[in-house]
Amino acid sequence: MAQFTIPEEERMQLYRFKADDFTEEERDKQHEIFHGIYGDDMECGGCGWSQLYLYVLASSMEAARKMLLASEAGLCGECMCDLLVEMGYEIDS
Ligand SMILES: [Zn+2]
């Protein structure tokens, strides 16, 4: 399996979001672009299904939030696991 090695300072962490984590204003703005936050659900950027939680792999919580709000990231648990497997990511505690 391919190894995916990145420098220590660029190590990424998995962050989990639900619709409540965003303000009304952020939700409205985000809704205008590709995958959106609808009520209590958020649409997975992979499979397109409505999900309670979306996961983002990023270097910080703030970066993860920005990526999700820009529709650059945000996958359901199953799609995120597929990505981790396909990219051969290793997990450190
Ligand atoms: Zn998905």
PDB file of the backbone (N, CA, C, O) and the ligand in Angstrom, with CONECT records:
HET     ZN  A 101       1
ATOM      1  N   MET A   1       0.850  -1.200   0.000  1.00  0.00           N
ATOM      2  CA  MET A   1       0.000   0.000   0.000  1.00  0.00           C
ATOM      3  C   MET A   1       0.882   1.244   0.000  1.00  0.00           C
ATOM      4  O   MET A   1       1.921   1.284   0.659  1.00  0.00           O
ATOM      5  N   ALA A   2       0.454   2.256  -0.746  1.00  0.00           N
ATOM      6  CA  ALA A   2       1.212   3.503  -0.828  1.00  0.00           C
ATOM      7  C   ALA A   2       1.267   4.198   0.523  1.00  0.00           C
ATOM      8  O   ALA A   2       0.282   4.245   1.260  1.00  0.00           O
ATOM      9  N   GLN A   3       2.441   4.737   0.832  1.00  0.00           N
ATOM     10  CA  GLN A   3       2.587   5.500   2.061  1.00  0.00           C
ATOM     11  C   GLN A   3       2.383   6.968   1.734  1.00  0.00           C
ATOM     12  O   GLN A   3       2.890   7.453   0.723  1.00  0.00           O
ATOM     13  N   PHE A   4       1.666   7.663   2.555  1.00  0.00           N
ATOM     14  CA  PHE A   4       1.403   9.083   2.356  1.00  0.00           C
ATOM     15  C   PHE A   4       2.045   9.820   3.506  1.00  0.00           C
ATOM     16  O   PHE A   4       1.473   9.931   4.590  1.00  0.00           O
ATOM     17  N   THR A   5       3.263  10.332   3.254  1.00  0.00           N
ATOM     18  CA  THR A   5       4.024  10.962   4.334  1.00  0.00           C
ATOM     19  C   THR A   5       3.996  12.476   4.206  1.00  0.00           C
ATOM     20  O   THR A   5       4.299  13.016   3.142  1.00  0.00           O
ATOM     21  N   ILE A   6       3.637  13.156   5.272  1.00  0.00           N
ATOM     22  CA  ILE A   6       3.618  14.617   5.276  1.00  0.00           C
ATOM     23  C   ILE A   6       4.392  15.112   6.482  1.00  0.00           C
ATOM     24  O   ILE A   6       4.456  14.428   7.504  1.00  0.00           O
ATOM     25  N   PRO A   7       4.994  16.321   6.371  1.00  0.00           N
ATOM     26  CA  PRO A   7       5.774  16.860   7.484  1.00  0.00           C
ATOM     27  C   PRO A   7       4.922  17.004   8.744  1.00  0.00           C
ATOM     28  O   PRO A   7       3.703  17.168   8.680  1.00  0.00           O
ATOM     29  N   GLU A   8       5.596  16.936   9.883  1.00  0.00           N
ATOM     30  CA  GLU A   8       4.903  16.998  11.178  1.00  0.00           C
ATOM     31  C   GLU A   8       3.952  18.188  11.280  1.00  0.00           C
ATOM     32  O   GLU A   8       2.817  18.051  11.736  1.00  0.00           O
ATOM     33  N   GLU A   9       4.433  19.371  10.844  1.00  0.00           N
ATOM     34  CA  GLU A   9       3.615  20.578  11.001  1.00  0.00           C
ATOM     35  C   GLU A   9       2.397  20.583  10.079  1.00  0.00           C
ATOM     36  O   GLU A   9       1.477  21.381  10.260  1.00  0.00           O
ATOM     37  N   GLU A  10       2.397  19.702   9.107  1.00  0.00           N
ATOM     38  CA  GLU A  10       1.248  19.647   8.207  1.00  0.00           C
ATOM     39  C   GLU A  10       0.365  18.442   8.508  1.00  0.00           C
ATOM     40  O   GLU A  10      -0.502  18.080   7.712  1.00  0.00           O
ATOM     41  N   ARG A  11       0.588  17.838   9.641  1.00  0.00           N
ATOM     42  CA  ARG A  11      -0.249  16.691  10.011  1.00  0.00           C
ATOM     43  C   ARG A  11      -1.705  17.119  10.102  1.00  0.00           C
ATOM     44  O   ARG A  11      -2.026  18.217  10.557  1.00  0.00           O
ATOM     45  N   MET A  12      -2.549  16.249   9.671  1.00  0.00           N
ATOM     46  CA  MET A  12      -3.960  16.582   9.646  1.00  0.00           C
ATOM     47  C   MET A  12      -4.729  15.790  10.689  1.00  0.00           C
ATOM     48  O   MET A  12      -4.345  14.694  11.097  1.00  0.00           O
ATOM     49  N   GLN A  13      -5.818  16.390  11.093  1.00  0.00           N
ATOM     50  CA  GLN A  13      -6.704  15.773  12.061  1.00  0.00           C
ATOM     51  C   GLN A  13      -8.101  15.700  11.441  1.00  0.00           C
ATOM     52  O   GLN A  13      -8.457  16.500  10.576  1.00  0.00           O
ATOM     53  N   LEU A  14      -8.869  14.736  11.898  1.00  0.00           N
ATOM     54  CA  LEU A  14     -10.226  14.580  11.411  1.00  0.00           C
ATOM     55  C   LEU A  14     -11.163  15.388  12.303  1.00  0.00           C
ATOM     56  O   LEU A  14     -11.181  15.205  13.520  1.00  0.00           O
ATOM     57  N   TYR A  15     -11.934  16.274  11.699  1.00  0.00           N
ATOM     58  CA  TYR A  15     -12.891  17.096  12.447  1.00  0.00           C
ATOM     59  C   TYR A  15     -14.305  16.730  12.031  1.00  0.00           C
ATOM     60  O   TYR A  15     -14.569  16.426  10.868  1.00  0.00           O
ATOM     61  N   ARG A  16     -15.211  16.765  13.005  1.00  0.00           N
ATOM     62  CA  ARG A  16     -16.600  16.403  12.753  1.00  0.00           C
ATOM     63  C   ARG A  16     -17.497  17.621  12.977  1.00  0.00           C
ATOM     64  O   ARG A  16     -17.353  18.334  13.970  1.00  0.00           O
ATOM     65  N   PHE A  17     -18.415  17.847  12.051  1.00  0.00           N
ATOM     66  CA  PHE A  17     -19.335  18.986  12.158  1.00  0.00           C
ATOM     67  C   PHE A  17     -20.772  18.533  12.010  1.00  0.00           C
ATOM     68  O   PHE A  17     -21.073  17.572  11.301  1.00  0.00           O
ATOM     69  N   LYS A  18     -21.652  19.246  12.695  1.00  0.00           N
ATOM     70  CA  LYS A  18     -23.081  19.100  12.446  1.00  0.00           C
ATOM     71  C   LYS A  18     -23.624  20.494  12.136  1.00  0.00           C
ATOM     72  O   LYS A  18     -22.949  21.500  12.356  1.00  0.00           O
ATOM     73  N   ALA A  19     -24.845  20.538  11.625  1.00  0.00           N
ATOM     74  CA  ALA A  19     -25.399  21.818  11.166  1.00  0.00           C
ATOM     75  C   ALA A  19     -25.362  22.886  12.263  1.00  0.00           C
ATOM     76  O   ALA A  19     -25.116  24.060  11.987  1.00  0.00           O
ATOM     77  N   ASP A  20     -25.608  22.465  13.512  1.00  0.00           N
ATOM     78  CA  ASP A  20     -25.633  23.394  14.646  1.00  0.00           C
ATOM     79  C   ASP A  20     -24.299  24.104  14.876  1.00  0.00           C
ATOM     80  O   ASP A  20     -24.254  25.136  15.545  1.00  0.00           O
ATOM     81  N   ASP A  21     -23.231  23.565  14.335  1.00  0.00           N
ATOM     82  CA  ASP A  21     -21.919  24.176  14.534  1.00  0.00           C
ATOM     83  C   ASP A  21     -21.752  25.465  13.734  1.00  0.00           C
ATOM     84  O   ASP A  21     -20.749  26.165  13.872  1.00  0.00           O
ATOM     85  N   PHE A  22     -22.745  25.771  12.894  1.00  0.00           N
ATOM     86  CA  PHE A  22     -22.634  26.951  12.037  1.00  0.00           C
ATOM     87  C   PHE A  22     -23.752  27.935  12.330  1.00  0.00           C
ATOM     88  O   PHE A  22     -24.867  27.541  12.672  1.00  0.00           O
ATOM     89  N   THR A  23     -23.445  29.221  12.193  1.00  0.00           N
ATOM     90  CA  THR A  23     -24.450  30.255  12.440  1.00  0.00           C
ATOM     91  C   THR A  23     -25.455  30.271  11.289  1.00  0.00           C
ATOM     92  O   THR A  23     -25.215  29.706  10.222  1.00  0.00           O
ATOM     93  N   GLU A  24     -26.579  30.928  11.534  1.00  0.00           N
ATOM     94  CA  GLU A  24     -27.616  31.063  10.504  1.00  0.00           C
ATOM     95  C   GLU A  24     -27.031  31.712   9.251  1.00  0.00           C
ATOM     96  O   GLU A  24     -27.295  31.289   8.126  1.00  0.00           O
ATOM     97  N   GLU A  25     -26.242  32.738   9.477  1.00  0.00           N
ATOM     98  CA  GLU A  25     -25.641  33.475   8.365  1.00  0.00           C
ATOM     99  C   GLU A  25     -24.700  32.573   7.555  1.00  0.00           C
ATOM    100  O   GLU A  25     -24.718  32.579   6.324  1.00  0.00           O
ATOM    101  N   GLU A  26     -23.884  31.805   8.270  1.00  0.00           N
ATOM    102  CA  GLU A  26     -22.960  30.894   7.580  1.00  0.00           C
ATOM    103  C   GLU A  26     -23.726  29.859   6.769  1.00  0.00           C
ATOM    104  O   GLU A  26     -23.342  29.522   5.649  1.00  0.00           O
ATOM    105  N   ARG A  27     -24.818  29.357   7.349  1.00  0.00           N
ATOM    106  CA  ARG A  27     -25.624  28.347   6.646  1.00  0.00           C
ATOM    107  C   ARG A  27     -26.244  28.903   5.379  1.00  0.00           C
ATOM    108  O   ARG A  27     -26.220  28.256   4.332  1.00  0.00           O
ATOM    109  N   ASP A  28     -26.806  30.116   5.472  1.00  0.00           N
ATOM    110  CA  ASP A  28     -27.443  30.732   4.300  1.00  0.00           C
ATOM    111  C   ASP A  28     -26.425  30.932   3.183  1.00  0.00           C
ATOM    112  O   ASP A  28     -26.698  30.644   2.017  1.00  0.00           O
ATOM    113  N   LYS A  29     -25.258  31.425   3.553  1.00  0.00           N
ATOM    114  CA  LYS A  29     -24.212  31.697   2.569  1.00  0.00           C
ATOM    115  C   LYS A  29     -23.739  30.381   1.935  1.00  0.00           C
ATOM    116  O   LYS A  29     -23.533  30.291   0.725  1.00  0.00           O
ATOM    117  N   GLN A  30     -23.577  29.380   2.779  1.00  0.00           N
ATOM    118  CA  GLN A  30     -23.071  28.091   2.310  1.00  0.00           C
ATOM    119  C   GLN A  30     -24.059  27.409   1.395  1.00  0.00           C
ATOM    120  O   GLN A  30     -23.672  26.680   0.482  1.00  0.00           O
ATOM    121  N   HIS A  31     -25.327  27.643   1.637  1.00  0.00           N
ATOM    122  CA  HIS A  31     -26.402  27.000   0.885  1.00  0.00           C
ATOM    123  C   HIS A  31     -26.366  27.340  -0.602  1.00  0.00           C
ATOM    124  O   HIS A  31     -26.863  26.585  -1.438  1.00  0.00           O
ATOM    125  N   GLU A  32     -25.769  28.488  -0.916  1.00  0.00           N
ATOM    126  CA  GLU A  32     -25.746  28.955  -2.305  1.00  0.00           C
ATOM    127  C   GLU A  32     -24.761  28.169  -3.164  1.00  0.00           C
ATOM    128  O   GLU A  32     -24.840  28.194  -4.392  1.00  0.00           O
ATOM    129  N   ILE A  33     -23.848  27.484  -2.523  1.00  0.00           N
ATOM    130  CA  ILE A  33     -22.866  26.748  -3.304  1.00  0.00           C
ATOM    131  C   ILE A  33     -23.107  25.250  -3.247  1.00  0.00           C
ATOM    132  O   ILE A  33     -24.053  24.790  -2.608  1.00  0.00           O
ATOM    133  N   PHE A  34     -22.273  24.511  -3.897  1.00  0.00           N
ATOM    134  CA  PHE A  34     -22.513  23.112  -4.227  1.00  0.00           C
ATOM    135  C   PHE A  34     -23.226  22.242  -3.209  1.00  0.00           C
ATOM    136  O   PHE A  34     -24.406  21.953  -3.406  1.00  0.00           O
ATOM    137  N   HIS A  35     -22.596  21.815  -2.154  1.00  0.00           N
ATOM    138  CA  HIS A  35     -23.363  20.981  -1.231  1.00  0.00           C
ATOM    139  C   HIS A  35     -23.672  21.767   0.023  1.00  0.00           C
ATOM    140  O   HIS A  35     -22.813  22.476   0.545  1.00  0.00           O
ATOM    141  N   GLY A  36     -24.870  21.646   0.497  1.00  0.00           N
ATOM    142  CA  GLY A  36     -25.350  22.596   1.480  1.00  0.00           C
ATOM    143  C   GLY A  36     -25.736  22.025   2.818  1.00  0.00           C
ATOM    144  O   GLY A  36     -25.735  20.814   3.037  1.00  0.00           O
ATOM    145  N   ILE A  37     -26.068  22.941   3.708  1.00  0.00           N
ATOM    146  CA  ILE A  37     -26.577  22.602   5.030  1.00  0.00           C
ATOM    147  C   ILE A  37     -28.079  22.855   4.981  1.00  0.00           C
ATOM    148  O   ILE A  37     -28.515  23.984   4.756  1.00  0.00           O
ATOM    149  N   TYR A  38     -28.861  21.818   5.190  1.00  0.00           N
ATOM    150  CA  TYR A  38     -30.305  21.925   5.112  1.00  0.00           C
ATOM    151  C   TYR A  38     -30.904  21.553   6.455  1.00  0.00           C
ATOM    152  O   TYR A  38     -30.910  20.382   6.834  1.00  0.00           O
ATOM    153  N   GLY A  39     -31.409  22.545   7.177  1.00  0.00           N
ATOM    154  CA  GLY A  39     -31.986  22.260   8.482  1.00  0.00           C
ATOM    155  C   GLY A  39     -30.947  21.621   9.382  1.00  0.00           C
ATOM    156  O   GLY A  39     -29.888  22.199   9.625  1.00  0.00           O
ATOM    157  N   ASP A  40     -31.250  20.423   9.878  1.00  0.00           N
ATOM    158  CA  ASP A  40     -30.306  19.722  10.753  1.00  0.00           C
ATOM    159  C   ASP A  40     -29.343  18.845   9.971  1.00  0.00           C
ATOM    160  O   ASP A  40     -28.430  18.254  10.547  1.00  0.00           O
ATOM    161  N   ASP A  41     -29.539  18.760   8.673  1.00  0.00           N
ATOM    162  CA  ASP A  41     -28.724  17.863   7.862  1.00  0.00           C
ATOM    163  C   ASP A  41     -27.732  18.618   6.994  1.00  0.00           C
ATOM    164  O   ASP A  41     -27.923  19.788   6.661  1.00  0.00           O
ATOM    165  N   MET A  42     -26.673  17.916   6.641  1.00  0.00           N
ATOM    166  CA  MET A  42     -25.700  18.451   5.710  1.00  0.00           C
ATOM    167  C   MET A  42     -25.496  17.417   4.615  1.00  0.00           C
ATOM    168  O   MET A  42     -25.522  16.210   4.856  1.00  0.00           O
ATOM    169  N   GLU A  43     -25.293  17.924   3.412  1.00  0.00           N
ATOM    170  CA  GLU A  43     -25.174  17.022   2.275  1.00  0.00           C
ATOM    171  C   GLU A  43     -23.718  16.614   2.078  1.00  0.00           C
ATOM    172  O   GLU A  43     -22.830  17.459   1.960  1.00  0.00           O
ATOM    173  N   CYS A  44     -23.492  15.311   2.044  1.00  0.00           N
ATOM    174  CA  CYS A  44     -22.136  14.790   1.835  1.00  0.00           C
ATOM    175  C   CYS A  44     -21.614  15.174   0.460  1.00  0.00           C
ATOM    176  O   CYS A  44     -22.323  15.048  -0.538  1.00  0.00           O
ATOM    177  N   GLY A  45     -20.363  15.645   0.410  1.00  0.00           N
ATOM    178  CA  GLY A  45     -19.758  16.037  -0.850  1.00  0.00           C
ATOM    179  C   GLY A  45     -19.360  14.851  -1.709  1.00  0.00           C
ATOM    180  O   GLY A  45     -18.986  15.023  -2.869  1.00  0.00           O
ATOM    181  N   GLY A  46     -19.439  13.633  -1.145  1.00  0.00           N
ATOM    182  CA  GLY A  46     -19.100  12.433  -1.912  1.00  0.00           C
ATOM    183  C   GLY A  46     -20.335  11.774  -2.485  1.00  0.00           C
ATOM    184  O   GLY A  46     -20.548  11.795  -3.697  1.00  0.00           O
ATOM    185  N   CYS A  47     -21.149  11.190  -1.626  1.00  0.00           N
ATOM    186  CA  CYS A  47     -22.315  10.420  -2.078  1.00  0.00           C
ATOM    187  C   CYS A  47     -23.560  11.288  -2.275  1.00  0.00           C
ATOM    188  O   CYS A  47     -24.513  10.865  -2.929  1.00  0.00           O
ATOM    189  N   GLY A  48     -23.556  12.509  -1.707  1.00  0.00           N
ATOM    190  CA  GLY A  48     -24.686  13.410  -1.891  1.00  0.00           C
ATOM    191  C   GLY A  48     -25.853  13.170  -0.944  1.00  0.00           C
ATOM    192  O   GLY A  48     -26.864  13.868  -1.023  1.00  0.00           O
ATOM    193  N   TRP A  49     -25.730  12.199  -0.055  1.00  0.00           N
ATOM    194  CA  TRP A  49     -26.819  11.921   0.885  1.00  0.00           C
ATOM    195  C   TRP A  49     -26.807  12.938   2.021  1.00  0.00           C
ATOM    196  O   TRP A  49     -25.758  13.457   2.403  1.00  0.00           O
ATOM    197  N   SER A  50     -28.000  13.210   2.551  1.00  0.00           N
ATOM    198  CA  SER A  50     -28.104  14.080   3.722  1.00  0.00           C
ATOM    199  C   SER A  50     -27.605  13.338   4.944  1.00  0.00           C
ATOM    200  O   SER A  50     -27.970  12.187   5.183  1.00  0.00           O
ATOM    201  N   GLN A  51     -26.769  14.008   5.713  1.00  0.00           N
ATOM    202  CA  GLN A  51     -26.134  13.371   6.860  1.00  0.00           C
ATOM    203  C   GLN A  51     -26.200  14.288   8.067  1.00  0.00           C
ATOM    204  O   GLN A  51     -26.205  15.510   7.923  1.00  0.00           O
ATOM    205  N   LEU A  52     -26.250  13.705   9.255  1.00  0.00           N
ATOM    206  CA  LEU A  52     -26.228  14.497  10.479  1.00  0.00           C
ATOM    207  C   LEU A  52     -24.831  15.074  10.718  1.00  0.00           C
ATOM    208  O   LEU A  52     -24.685  16.206  11.178  1.00  0.00           O
ATOM    209  N   TYR A  53     -23.814  14.280  10.400  1.00  0.00           N
ATOM    210  CA  TYR A  53     -22.424  14.701  10.601  1.00  0.00           C
ATOM    211  C   TYR A  53     -21.641  14.644   9.296  1.00  0.00           C
ATOM    212  O   TYR A  53     -21.825  13.743   8.477  1.00  0.00           O
ATOM    213  N   LEU A  54     -20.761  15.629   9.122  1.00  0.00           N
ATOM    214  CA  LEU A  54     -19.782  15.572   8.028  1.00  0.00           C
ATOM    215  C   LEU A  54     -18.391  15.663   8.639  1.00  0.00           C
ATOM    216  O   LEU A  54     -18.194  16.309   9.669  1.00  0.00           O
ATOM    217  N   TYR A  55     -17.449  15.023   8.009  1.00  0.00           N
ATOM    218  CA  TYR A  55     -16.065  14.965   8.484  1.00  0.00           C
ATOM    219  C   TYR A  55     -15.140  15.677   7.504  1.00  0.00           C
ATOM    220  O   TYR A  55     -15.303  15.595   6.287  1.00  0.00           O
ATOM    221  N   VAL A  56     -14.166  16.378   8.076  1.00  0.00           N
ATOM    222  CA  VAL A  56     -13.191  17.111   7.269  1.00  0.00           C
ATOM    223  C   VAL A  56     -11.797  16.795   7.791  1.00  0.00           C
ATOM    224  O   VAL A  56     -11.558  16.837   8.998  1.00  0.00           O
ATOM    225  N   LEU A  57     -10.883  16.481   6.891  1.00  0.00           N
ATOM    226  CA  LEU A  57      -9.491  16.237   7.228  1.00  0.00           C
ATOM    227  C   LEU A  57      -8.738  17.543   6.996  1.00  0.00           C
ATOM    228  O   LEU A  57      -8.670  18.027   5.866  1.00  0.00           O
ATOM    229  N   ALA A  58      -8.168  18.119   8.066  1.00  0.00           N
ATOM    230  CA  ALA A  58      -7.522  19.424   7.921  1.00  0.00           C
ATOM    231  C   ALA A  58      -6.448  19.593   8.993  1.00  0.00           C
ATOM    232  O   ALA A  58      -6.331  18.789   9.918  1.00  0.00           O
ATOM    233  N   SER A  59      -5.657  20.681   8.838  1.00  0.00           N
ATOM    234  CA  SER A  59      -4.562  20.923   9.779  1.00  0.00           C
ATOM    235  C   SER A  59      -5.044  21.606  11.049  1.00  0.00           C
ATOM    236  O   SER A  59      -4.333  21.601  12.054  1.00  0.00           O
ATOM    237  N   SER A  60      -6.239  22.195  11.028  1.00  0.00           N
ATOM    238  CA  SER A  60      -6.786  22.836  12.233  1.00  0.00           C
ATOM    239  C   SER A  60      -8.305  22.881  12.126  1.00  0.00           C
ATOM    240  O   SER A  60      -8.873  22.718  11.046  1.00  0.00           O
ATOM    241  N   MET A  61      -8.951  23.107  13.271  1.00  0.00           N
ATOM    242  CA  MET A  61     -10.405  23.232  13.295  1.00  0.00           C
ATOM    243  C   MET A  61     -10.874  24.387  12.421  1.00  0.00           C
ATOM    244  O   MET A  61     -11.860  24.271  11.693  1.00  0.00           O
ATOM    245  N   GLU A  62     -10.143  25.516  12.504  1.00  0.00           N
ATOM    246  CA  GLU A  62     -10.515  26.696  11.727  1.00  0.00           C
ATOM    247  C   GLU A  62     -10.405  26.414  10.225  1.00  0.00           C
ATOM    248  O   GLU A  62     -11.280  26.795   9.447  1.00  0.00           O
ATOM    249  N   ALA A  63      -9.323  25.744   9.832  1.00  0.00           N
ATOM    250  CA  ALA A  63      -9.146  25.391   8.420  1.00  0.00           C
ATOM    251  C   ALA A  63     -10.258  24.451   7.972  1.00  0.00           C
ATOM    252  O   ALA A  63     -10.776  24.574   6.862  1.00  0.00           O
ATOM    253  N   ALA A  64     -10.621  23.515   8.838  1.00  0.00           N
ATOM    254  CA  ALA A  64     -11.668  22.553   8.501  1.00  0.00           C
ATOM    255  C   ALA A  64     -13.009  23.260   8.294  1.00  0.00           C
ATOM    256  O   ALA A  64     -13.736  22.967   7.344  1.00  0.00           O
ATOM    257  N   ARG A  65     -13.325  24.192   9.193  1.00  0.00           N
ATOM    258  CA  ARG A  65     -14.571  24.958   9.084  1.00  0.00           C
ATOM    259  C   ARG A  65     -14.624  25.727   7.765  1.00  0.00           C
ATOM    260  O   ARG A  65     -15.630  25.711   7.055  1.00  0.00           O
ATOM    261  N   LYS A  66     -13.508  26.402   7.455  1.00  0.00           N
ATOM    262  CA  LYS A  66     -13.456  27.194   6.228  1.00  0.00           C
ATOM    263  C   LYS A  66     -13.650  26.319   5.000  1.00  0.00           C
ATOM    264  O   LYS A  66     -14.371  26.685   4.072  1.00  0.00           O
ATOM    265  N   MET A  67     -12.997  25.154   5.004  1.00  0.00           N
ATOM    266  CA  MET A  67     -13.101  24.250   3.856  1.00  0.00           C
ATOM    267  C   MET A  67     -14.530  23.760   3.694  1.00  0.00           C
ATOM    268  O   MET A  67     -15.036  23.669   2.576  1.00  0.00           O
ATOM    269  N   LEU A  68     -15.178  23.445   4.802  1.00  0.00           N
ATOM    270  CA  LEU A  68     -16.553  22.967   4.702  1.00  0.00           C
ATOM    271  C   LEU A  68     -17.477  24.067   4.189  1.00  0.00           C
ATOM    272  O   LEU A  68     -18.333  23.827   3.337  1.00  0.00           O
ATOM    273  N   LEU A  69     -17.292  25.281   4.721  1.00  0.00           N
ATOM    274  CA  LEU A  69     -18.150  26.393   4.301  1.00  0.00           C
ATOM    275  C   LEU A  69     -17.919  26.783   2.846  1.00  0.00           C
ATOM    276  O   LEU A  69     -18.802  27.355   2.207  1.00  0.00           O
ATOM    277  N   ALA A  70     -16.737  26.474   2.322  1.00  0.00           N
ATOM    278  CA  ALA A  70     -16.445  26.766   0.923  1.00  0.00           C
ATOM    279  C   ALA A  70     -16.780  25.573   0.029  1.00  0.00           C
ATOM    280  O   ALA A  70     -16.516  25.596  -1.173  1.00  0.00           O
ATOM    281  N   SER A  71     -17.362  24.535   0.623  1.00  0.00           N
ATOM    282  CA  SER A  71     -17.685  23.304  -0.099  1.00  0.00           C
ATOM    283  C   SER A  71     -16.448  22.652  -0.722  1.00  0.00           C
ATOM    284  O   SER A  71     -16.530  21.984  -1.753  1.00  0.00           O
ATOM    285  N   GLU A  72     -15.309  22.861  -0.073  1.00  0.00           N
ATOM    286  CA  GLU A  72     -14.073  22.222  -0.535  1.00  0.00           C
ATOM    287  C   GLU A  72     -13.861  20.889   0.162  1.00  0.00           C
ATOM    288  O   GLU A  72     -12.996  20.108  -0.233  1.00  0.00           O
ATOM    289  N   ALA A  73     -14.645  20.630   1.191  1.00  0.00           N
ATOM    290  CA  ALA A  73     -14.509  19.404   1.966  1.00  0.00           C
ATOM    291  C   ALA A  73     -15.823  19.143   2.689  1.00  0.00           C
ATOM    292  O   ALA A  73     -16.704  20.001   2.748  1.00  0.00           O
ATOM    293  N   GLY A  74     -15.931  17.943   3.234  1.00  0.00           N
ATOM    294  CA  GLY A  74     -17.138  17.578   3.970  1.00  0.00           C
ATOM    295  C   GLY A  74     -17.695  16.270   3.456  1.00  0.00           C
ATOM    296  O   GLY A  74     -18.446  16.234   2.482  1.00  0.00           O
ATOM    297  N   LEU A  75     -17.314  15.189   4.129  1.00  0.00           N
ATOM    298  CA  LEU A  75     -17.749  13.859   3.715  1.00  0.00           C
ATOM    299  C   LEU A  75     -18.443  13.147   4.875  1.00  0.00           C
ATOM    300  O   LEU A  75     -18.120  13.372   6.042  1.00  0.00           O
ATOM    301  N   CYS A  76     -19.405  12.283   4.533  1.00  0.00           N
ATOM    302  CA  CYS A  76     -20.033  11.464   5.571  1.00  0.00           C
ATOM    303  C   CYS A  76     -19.014  10.414   6.045  1.00  0.00           C
ATOM    304  O   CYS A  76     -17.958  10.241   5.437  1.00  0.00           O
ATOM    305  N   GLY A  77     -19.347   9.727   7.124  1.00  0.00           N
ATOM    306  CA  GLY A  77     -18.424   8.759   7.704  1.00  0.00           C
ATOM    307  C   GLY A  77     -17.968   7.709   6.719  1.00  0.00           C
ATOM    308  O   GLY A  77     -16.787   7.365   6.668  1.00  0.00           O
ATOM    309  N   GLU A  78     -18.901   7.198   5.935  1.00  0.00           N
ATOM    310  CA  GLU A  78     -18.556   6.135   4.990  1.00  0.00           C
ATOM    311  C   GLU A  78     -17.633   6.648   3.878  1.00  0.00           C
ATOM    312  O   GLU A  78     -16.639   6.006   3.538  1.00  0.00           O
ATOM    313  N   CYS A  79     -17.976   7.813   3.318  1.00  0.00           N
ATOM    314  CA  CYS A  79     -17.136   8.372   2.247  1.00  0.00           C
ATOM    315  C   CYS A  79     -15.754   8.747   2.783  1.00  0.00           C
ATOM    316  O   CYS A  79     -14.754   8.565   2.089  1.00  0.00           O
ATOM    317  N   MET A  80     -15.687   9.278   4.031  1.00  0.00           N
ATOM    318  CA  MET A  80     -14.393   9.626   4.613  1.00  0.00           C
ATOM    319  C   MET A  80     -13.545   8.371   4.804  1.00  0.00           C
ATOM    320  O   MET A  80     -12.344   8.388   4.532  1.00  0.00           O
ATOM    321  N   CYS A  81     -14.156   7.288   5.267  1.00  0.00           N
ATOM    322  CA  CYS A  81     -13.407   6.038   5.439  1.00  0.00           C
ATOM    323  C   CYS A  81     -12.887   5.529   4.108  1.00  0.00           C
ATOM    324  O   CYS A  81     -11.753   5.058   4.017  1.00  0.00           O
ATOM    325  N   ASP A  82     -13.718   5.622   3.071  1.00  0.00           N
ATOM    326  CA  ASP A  82     -13.265   5.210   1.738  1.00  0.00           C
ATOM    327  C   ASP A  82     -12.039   6.012   1.315  1.00  0.00           C
ATOM    328  O   ASP A  82     -11.076   5.460   0.783  1.00  0.00           O
ATOM    329  N   LEU A  83     -12.086   7.333   1.561  1.00  0.00           N
ATOM    330  CA  LEU A  83     -10.967   8.201   1.202  1.00  0.00           C
ATOM    331  C   LEU A  83      -9.700   7.797   1.963  1.00  0.00           C
ATOM    332  O   LEU A  83      -8.617   7.713   1.383  1.00  0.00           O
ATOM    333  N   LEU A  84      -9.850   7.549   3.269  1.00  0.00           N
ATOM    334  CA  LEU A  84      -8.688   7.182   4.087  1.00  0.00           C
ATOM    335  C   LEU A  84      -8.069   5.881   3.602  1.00  0.00           C
ATOM    336  O   LEU A  84      -6.847   5.738   3.575  1.00  0.00           O
ATOM    337  N   VAL A  85      -8.920   4.931   3.217  1.00  0.00           N
ATOM    338  CA  VAL A  85      -8.428   3.646   2.706  1.00  0.00           C
ATOM    339  C   VAL A  85      -7.738   3.843   1.363  1.00  0.00           C
ATOM    340  O   VAL A  85      -6.628   3.357   1.145  1.00  0.00           O
ATOM    341  N   GLU A  86      -8.408   4.560   0.468  1.00  0.00           N
ATOM    342  CA  GLU A  86      -7.875   4.728  -0.887  1.00  0.00           C
ATOM    343  C   GLU A  86      -6.569   5.520  -0.903  1.00  0.00           C
ATOM    344  O   GLU A  86      -5.690   5.252  -1.722  1.00  0.00           O
ATOM    345  N   MET A  87      -6.437   6.512   0.015  1.00  0.00           N
ATOM    346  CA  MET A  87      -5.217   7.304   0.066  1.00  0.00           C
ATOM    347  C   MET A  87      -4.133   6.637   0.908  1.00  0.00           C
ATOM    348  O   MET A  87      -2.994   7.104   0.927  1.00  0.00           O
ATOM    349  N   GLY A  88      -4.467   5.569   1.594  1.00  0.00           N
ATOM    350  CA  GLY A  88      -3.480   4.868   2.418  1.00  0.00           C
ATOM    351  C   GLY A  88      -3.009   5.676   3.608  1.00  0.00           C
ATOM    352  O   GLY A  88      -1.857   5.548   4.021  1.00  0.00           O
ATOM    353  N   TYR A  89      -3.869   6.500   4.166  1.00  0.00           N
ATOM    354  CA  TYR A  89      -3.498   7.316   5.316  1.00  0.00           C
ATOM    355  C   TYR A  89      -3.172   6.434   6.520  1.00  0.00           C
ATOM    356  O   TYR A  89      -3.755   5.367   6.715  1.00  0.00           O
ATOM    357  N   GLU A  90      -2.221   6.915   7.318  1.00  0.00           N
ATOM    358  CA  GLU A  90      -1.911   6.260   8.576  1.00  0.00           C
ATOM    359  C   GLU A  90      -2.428   7.145   9.697  1.00  0.00           C
ATOM    360  O   GLU A  90      -2.465   8.369   9.567  1.00  0.00           O
ATOM    361  N   ILE A  91      -2.819   6.535  10.774  1.00  0.00           N
ATOM    362  CA  ILE A  91      -3.388   7.300  11.885  1.00  0.00           C
ATOM    363  C   ILE A  91      -2.481   7.191  13.115  1.00  0.00           C
ATOM    364  O   ILE A  91      -2.181   6.101  13.600  1.00  0.00           O
ATOM    365  N   ASP A  92      -2.055   8.372  13.603  1.00  0.00           N
ATOM    366  CA  ASP A  92      -1.321   8.455  14.867  1.00  0.00           C
ATOM    367  C   ASP A  92      -2.277   8.978  15.911  1.00  0.00           C
ATOM    368  O   ASP A  92      -3.234   9.681  15.587  1.00  0.00           O
ATOM    369  N   SER A  93      -2.025   8.639  17.170  1.00  0.00           N
ATOM    370  CA  SER A  93      -2.925   9.129  18.220  1.00  0.00           C
ATOM    371  C   SER A  93      -2.668  10.610  18.467  1.00  0.00           C
ATOM    372  O   SER A  93      -3.322  11.217  19.316  1.00  0.00           O
TER     373      SER A  93
HETATM  374 ZN    ZN A 101     -21.052  10.221   1.679  1.00  0.00          ZN2+
END
